[in-house]
Amino acid sequence: MSPAESRRPALARRLRALREEQWPELGITQAQIAHAIGGSRPLSISLISSWENAEKPIAPPVRRLDAYATLFATPRSVNGETVRVLPLDQLTDEERDRHDELLGELLSLRDGRDRAAEPVPDIWSFPENEDVTIVCAQLPTEYRQHLTYADPDSADFVSLYTYADPDALIELFGHIRSVNPQHQVSFHTTAELTPDDYTTHLVLLGGVDWNTVTRDVIERVDLPVEQVVRADEAPTSEPGGFRVRRDGGSELFPPQLDSEGHLLEDVAHFYRGVSPFNRKRTVTVCNGMYGRGTLGAVRALTDVKFRDRNSGFVRDRFGGAKSFSIISRVQVVAGKGLTPDWTVADNRLHEWPEAA
């Protein structure tokens, strides 16, 4: 019997104790838990019973334990006969701390190790002696032709003015260099890449409309997500979005703009997988429908206020998966894109692989 299996009876007893002993005066039933945890698709009472059965324990998926932790983090989850799981962003700081503590305990009982004591690995940390190449699109000619600093014939030429997504590039290059001080970390436009660059760890910034390497990679990997490019910059044009294929159909997640074309909410896509050009290296795509989405995909795992919790979410949600994808909202306030918090369910529009 593995260490995890030996501890699952304790998890079953703990789940039962939460229901019966956390707020004994409320008399919470398995049926109420089934409705609360299942949300719009209530679970069966027999499934809840199996999770509480210490004789033949069945371990709930991580996302169900997350729901348990949220529910029992606050008595506000119970209102009369109604038991519900509040959105994480509605919890107070004290309740959020209780959620994190309880989730760590339940995951420890499920997996046989103390998750809370484990350091959260930085997703931008790469093995020694493995180079990293960040790839940006070149700003199209029509956007550069009136910029003196983007003209190679000008004495004032600055090459960075020819790059698309320079804010995302600066943010990510600095972070990767700081996490991997002994590595060779370089950045190039798509036109500057050499054959050797393709076989390093690739980090691709921007979408398929301008970044041709992003397009080449997405076409070569098994991913149910495709980018629908914007028609043009006119406020009345279709804004495009990220289309997800599922169950024989598809769903489009577009950015949100007002009637005058001001961006209210962008959509970010983060993908990490095995490189199609070198199976011993990775490829990472940080993409958005607009620049603030691309920056949001980057800052989700570089912003000091969010990177640990988002990295923890990736660890707990995807485990050791070699490939995964998250599409998330990027709120825009006063023209600034805000870092997405992936632990807030409403911020996550789609996750792949699908949760069990």
C-alpha positions as CSV (number, residue, x, y, z in Angstrom):
1,M,0.0,0.0,0.0
2,S,1.4,3.4,-1.0
3,P,1.8,6.2,1.6
4,A,-1.1,8.1,-0.1
5,E,-3.4,5.0,0.1
6,S,-2.6,4.5,3.7
7,R,-3.7,8.0,4.6
8,R,-6.9,8.1,2.6
9,P,-9.0,6.6,5.5
10,A,-7.9,9.7,7.5
11,L,-9.1,11.9,4.6
12,A,-12.5,10.2,4.6
13,R,-12.8,10.7,8.4
14,R,-11.8,14.3,8.0
15,L,-14.4,15.0,5.4
16,R,-17.1,13.4,7.5
17,A,-16.0,15.4,10.5
18,L,-16.1,18.6,8.6
19,R,-19.7,17.9,7.6
20,E,-20.9,16.7,11.0
21,E,-18.7,18.5,13.5
22,Q,-17.6,21.9,12.0
23,W,-21.0,23.4,12.6
24,P,-23.0,20.6,14.4
25,E,-25.9,22.8,15.1
26,L,-26.6,23.1,11.4
27,G,-26.9,19.4,10.7
28,I,-25.4,19.5,7.2
29,T,-26.4,16.5,5.1
30,Q,-24.6,14.6,2.4
31,A,-27.3,15.7,0.0
32,Q,-26.6,19.4,0.8
33,I,-22.8,18.8,0.2
34,A,-23.6,17.0,-3.1
35,H,-25.5,20.1,-4.3
36,A,-23.0,22.6,-3.0
37,I,-19.9,20.9,-4.3
38,G,-21.4,20.0,-7.7
39,G,-22.7,23.5,-8.4
40,S,-24.9,23.6,-11.5
41,R,-24.4,19.8,-11.9
42,P,-25.1,18.3,-8.4
43,L,-23.2,15.2,-7.4
44,S,-24.8,12.0,-6.2
45,I,-25.2,11.4,-2.6
46,S,-23.6,8.0,-3.0
47,L,-20.4,9.7,-4.3
48,I,-20.2,11.9,-1.2
49,S,-20.8,8.8,0.9
50,S,-17.9,7.0,-0.8
51,W,-15.6,10.0,0.0
52,E,-16.6,9.7,3.6
53,N,-16.2,5.9,3.8
54,A,-13.1,5.1,5.8
55,E,-13.4,1.4,5.2
56,K,-13.2,1.7,1.4
57,P,-12.1,5.3,0.8
58,I,-12.2,6.9,-2.6
59,A,-10.1,10.1,-2.9
60,P,-12.0,13.1,-4.3
61,P,-10.3,15.1,-7.2
62,V,-8.3,18.1,-6.2
63,R,-10.9,20.6,-7.5
64,R,-13.6,18.9,-5.2
65,L,-11.3,19.2,-2.2
66,D,-10.8,22.9,-3.1
67,A,-14.6,23.3,-3.0
68,Y,-14.7,21.6,0.4
69,A,-12.0,24.0,1.7
70,T,-13.9,27.0,0.4
71,L,-17.2,25.8,1.8
72,F,-15.9,25.1,5.3
73,A,-13.7,28.3,5.3
74,T,-16.7,30.4,6.3
75,P,-20.1,29.9,8.0
76,R,-21.5,32.2,5.3
77,S,-21.6,29.1,3.1
78,V,-24.7,28.1,4.9
79,N,-27.9,30.2,4.7
80,G,-30.9,28.4,6.2
81,E,-31.4,25.2,4.2
82,T,-29.1,26.4,1.5
83,V,-25.4,25.3,1.4
84,R,-23.2,26.8,-1.3
85,V,-19.6,27.3,-2.2
86,L,-18.8,31.0,-2.4
87,P,-16.5,32.4,-5.1
88,L,-12.9,32.7,-3.7
89,D,-12.9,36.4,-4.3
90,Q,-15.8,36.9,-2.0
91,L,-13.9,35.5,1.0
92,T,-12.4,37.9,3.5
93,D,-8.6,37.7,4.1
94,E,-9.2,35.7,7.3
95,E,-11.5,33.3,5.4
96,R,-9.0,33.0,2.6
97,D,-6.3,32.0,5.0
98,R,-8.6,29.4,6.5
99,H,-9.3,28.1,3.0
100,D,-5.6,27.8,2.2
101,E,-4.9,26.0,5.5
102,L,-7.7,23.6,5.1
103,L,-6.9,22.8,1.4
104,G,-3.3,22.1,2.4
105,E,-4.5,19.7,5.1
106,L,-6.9,17.9,2.7
107,L,-4.3,17.6,0.0
108,S,-1.8,16.3,2.5
109,L,-4.2,13.6,3.5
110,R,-5.0,12.8,-0.1
111,D,-1.5,12.6,-1.5
112,G,0.5,11.4,1.6
113,R,2.7,14.5,1.8
114,D,2.5,17.9,3.4
115,R,1.8,20.2,0.5
116,A,1.9,23.3,2.7
117,A,5.5,22.6,3.6
118,E,6.6,22.1,0.0
119,P,8.1,25.1,-1.7
120,V,6.2,26.1,-4.9
121,P,8.5,25.7,-7.8
122,D,8.9,28.6,-10.2
123,I,7.6,27.6,-13.5
124,W,10.3,29.7,-15.2
125,S,13.1,27.7,-13.6
126,F,14.9,25.6,-16.2
127,P,17.4,22.7,-15.8
128,E,21.1,23.7,-15.8
129,N,22.9,24.2,-19.1
130,E,19.7,24.4,-21.1
131,D,19.3,27.7,-23.0
132,V,16.1,29.7,-23.2
133,T,15.0,31.7,-26.2
134,I,12.2,34.3,-26.0
135,V,10.5,34.9,-29.3
136,C,8.6,38.1,-30.2
137,A,6.9,39.2,-33.3
138,Q,8.3,42.1,-35.2
139,L,6.1,45.1,-35.2
140,P,4.5,45.3,-38.7
141,T,6.0,47.8,-41.1
142,E,2.9,50.1,-41.1
143,Y,3.3,50.6,-37.4
144,R,7.1,51.3,-37.6
145,Q,7.4,53.4,-40.7
146,H,6.8,56.8,-38.9
147,L,9.0,55.9,-35.9
148,T,12.5,57.4,-36.2
149,Y,13.8,55.1,-33.5
150,A,12.5,52.0,-35.5
151,D,14.3,53.0,-38.7
152,P,17.7,51.2,-39.0
153,D,19.0,54.0,-41.2
154,S,18.4,56.5,-38.4
155,A,21.2,57.5,-36.1
156,D,18.7,57.2,-33.3
157,F,17.7,53.6,-34.2
158,V,16.8,51.4,-31.2
159,S,16.1,47.8,-32.1
160,L,13.6,47.3,-29.3
161,Y,11.2,49.7,-31.0
162,T,10.8,47.1,-33.7
163,Y,9.4,44.5,-31.2
164,A,5.8,43.7,-30.6
165,D,4.8,43.3,-26.9
166,P,8.0,45.0,-25.5
167,D,6.3,45.3,-22.0
168,A,5.8,41.6,-21.8
169,L,9.3,41.0,-23.1
170,I,11.0,43.2,-20.5
171,E,8.9,41.7,-17.7
172,L,9.6,38.1,-18.7
173,F,13.3,38.5,-19.7
174,G,14.2,40.0,-16.4
175,H,12.3,37.3,-14.4
176,I,13.8,34.4,-16.3
177,R,17.3,35.8,-16.0
178,S,16.9,36.3,-12.3
179,V,15.6,32.8,-11.7
180,N,18.3,31.2,-14.0
181,P,21.4,33.3,-13.5
182,Q,23.7,30.7,-15.0
183,H,21.7,30.2,-18.2
184,Q,22.0,31.7,-21.6
185,V,18.7,33.6,-22.0
186,S,18.2,35.5,-25.2
187,F,15.3,37.2,-27.1
188,H,14.8,37.6,-30.8
189,T,12.1,38.5,-33.3
190,T,10.8,35.7,-35.4
191,A,12.9,36.8,-38.4
192,E,16.1,36.6,-36.3
193,L,15.8,33.0,-35.2
194,T,18.4,30.5,-36.2
195,P,17.9,26.7,-36.4
196,D,19.6,26.2,-33.1
197,D,17.3,28.6,-31.4
198,Y,14.3,26.4,-32.3
199,T,15.7,23.5,-30.3
200,T,16.2,25.5,-27.0
201,H,13.4,26.1,-24.4
202,L,11.1,28.4,-26.5
203,V,9.0,31.1,-24.9
204,L,6.6,32.7,-27.4
205,L,5.0,36.1,-26.8
206,G,2.0,37.2,-28.8
207,G,-0.5,35.6,-31.1
208,V,-0.7,33.8,-34.5
209,D,-1.5,37.0,-36.4
210,W,2.0,38.5,-35.9
211,N,4.1,35.8,-34.3
212,T,4.6,33.1,-36.9
213,V,6.4,30.8,-34.5
214,T,3.3,30.8,-32.2
215,R,1.3,29.7,-35.2
216,D,3.8,27.0,-36.2
217,V,3.8,25.6,-32.7
218,I,0.1,25.6,-32.1
219,E,-0.4,23.8,-35.4
220,R,2.0,21.0,-34.3
221,V,0.7,20.3,-30.8
222,D,-2.3,18.5,-29.6
223,L,-4.3,21.4,-28.1
224,P,-8.0,22.0,-28.4
225,V,-7.5,25.8,-28.5
226,E,-7.1,28.0,-31.5
227,Q,-6.9,31.8,-31.8
228,V,-9.4,33.6,-33.9
229,V,-7.7,36.7,-35.1
230,R,-9.3,40.1,-35.0
231,A,-10.8,41.4,-38.2
232,D,-9.2,44.9,-37.8
233,E,-8.9,47.7,-35.3
234,A,-12.3,49.3,-36.0
235,P,-14.6,49.4,-32.9
236,T,-17.4,47.6,-34.8
237,S,-15.3,44.8,-36.1
238,E,-15.4,41.2,-34.7
239,P,-12.8,41.1,-31.8
240,G,-11.8,37.5,-32.3
241,G,-11.0,35.4,-29.3
242,F,-9.8,31.9,-28.3
243,R,-12.0,29.1,-29.6
244,V,-12.1,25.8,-27.6
245,R,-13.2,22.6,-29.3
246,R,-15.3,20.4,-27.0
247,D,-17.9,17.6,-27.3
248,G,-18.2,18.0,-31.1
249,G,-18.7,21.7,-30.9
250,S,-16.8,24.8,-29.9
251,E,-16.9,27.8,-27.6
252,L,-15.4,31.2,-28.3
253,F,-14.0,33.4,-25.5
254,P,-13.7,37.0,-26.9
255,P,-12.3,40.1,-25.3
256,Q,-14.7,42.8,-24.2
257,L,-14.8,46.3,-25.7
258,D,-17.1,49.2,-25.3
259,S,-19.0,50.9,-28.2
260,E,-16.0,53.2,-28.8
261,G,-13.5,50.4,-29.0
262,H,-12.0,50.8,-25.5
263,L,-10.7,47.6,-24.1
264,L,-12.6,46.5,-20.9
265,E,-11.4,43.0,-20.6
266,D,-8.8,41.1,-22.5
267,V,-8.4,37.3,-22.8
268,A,-5.0,35.6,-22.0
269,H,-3.8,32.2,-23.0
270,F,-1.0,30.4,-21.2
271,Y,0.3,27.1,-22.7
272,R,3.2,24.9,-21.6
273,G,4.1,21.7,-23.3
274,V,6.8,19.6,-24.9
275,S,8.5,21.4,-27.8
276,P,7.6,19.9,-31.2
277,F,11.1,20.8,-32.3
278,N,13.0,19.0,-29.4
279,R,11.2,16.6,-27.2
280,K,13.7,17.2,-24.3
281,R,12.8,20.9,-24.2
282,T,9.6,22.9,-23.5
283,V,7.6,25.4,-25.4
284,T,5.6,28.1,-23.6
285,V,3.1,30.4,-25.2
286,C,2.0,33.7,-23.5
287,N,-0.7,35.1,-25.7
288,G,-3.5,37.6,-25.6
289,M,-6.0,39.0,-28.0
290,Y,-4.4,42.4,-27.3
291,G,-1.1,43.4,-25.7
292,R,-2.6,43.6,-22.2
293,G,-3.7,40.0,-22.5
294,T,-0.2,38.9,-23.4
295,L,1.3,40.8,-20.5
296,G,-1.4,39.3,-18.2
297,A,-0.4,35.8,-19.3
298,V,3.2,36.7,-18.4
299,R,2.5,38.4,-15.1
300,A,0.3,35.6,-13.8
301,L,3.6,33.8,-13.0
302,T,6.0,36.7,-12.5
303,D,4.0,39.2,-10.4
304,V,5.3,38.9,-6.8
305,K,1.7,39.3,-5.4
306,F,0.3,36.5,-7.5
307,R,3.0,34.1,-8.8
308,D,3.2,31.8,-5.8
309,R,-0.6,31.3,-5.6
310,N,-0.9,30.8,-9.4
311,S,2.1,28.5,-9.4
312,G,0.5,26.5,-6.5
313,F,-2.7,26.3,-8.5
314,V,-0.8,24.9,-11.5
315,R,0.9,22.4,-9.3
316,D,-2.3,21.2,-7.6
317,R,-4.5,21.4,-10.8
318,F,-2.2,19.8,-13.3
319,G,0.3,17.9,-11.2
320,G,3.0,16.4,-13.4
321,A,1.2,16.9,-16.7
322,K,3.7,17.6,-19.5
323,S,1.3,19.9,-21.3
324,F,-1.4,22.2,-19.9
325,S,-3.3,25.3,-20.9
326,I,-5.2,28.1,-19.1
327,I,-7.4,30.7,-20.7
328,S,-8.2,33.5,-18.3
329,R,-9.7,37.0,-18.1
330,V,-7.5,40.1,-17.8
331,Q,-9.4,42.9,-16.4
332,V,-8.5,46.4,-17.7
333,V,-8.9,49.3,-15.3
334,A,-8.0,52.9,-16.3
335,G,-6.3,51.5,-19.4
336,K,-4.1,49.1,-17.3
337,G,-4.3,45.3,-17.5
338,L,-4.5,43.6,-14.1
339,T,-2.7,40.4,-13.2
340,P,-5.2,37.5,-13.3
341,D,-5.6,35.4,-10.1
342,W,-6.0,31.8,-11.3
343,T,-7.2,30.6,-7.9
344,V,-10.5,32.6,-8.5
345,A,-12.6,30.3,-10.6
346,D,-14.4,33.1,-12.4
347,N,-11.1,34.3,-13.8
348,R,-10.5,31.0,-15.5
349,L,-12.4,30.6,-18.7
350,H,-11.0,27.2,-19.8
351,E,-8.5,24.7,-18.5
352,W,-6.9,21.8,-20.4
353,P,-6.6,18.9,-19.8
354,E,-10.2,19.0,-18.5
355,A,-10.6,18.3,-14.8
356,A,-11.4,14.8,-13.8
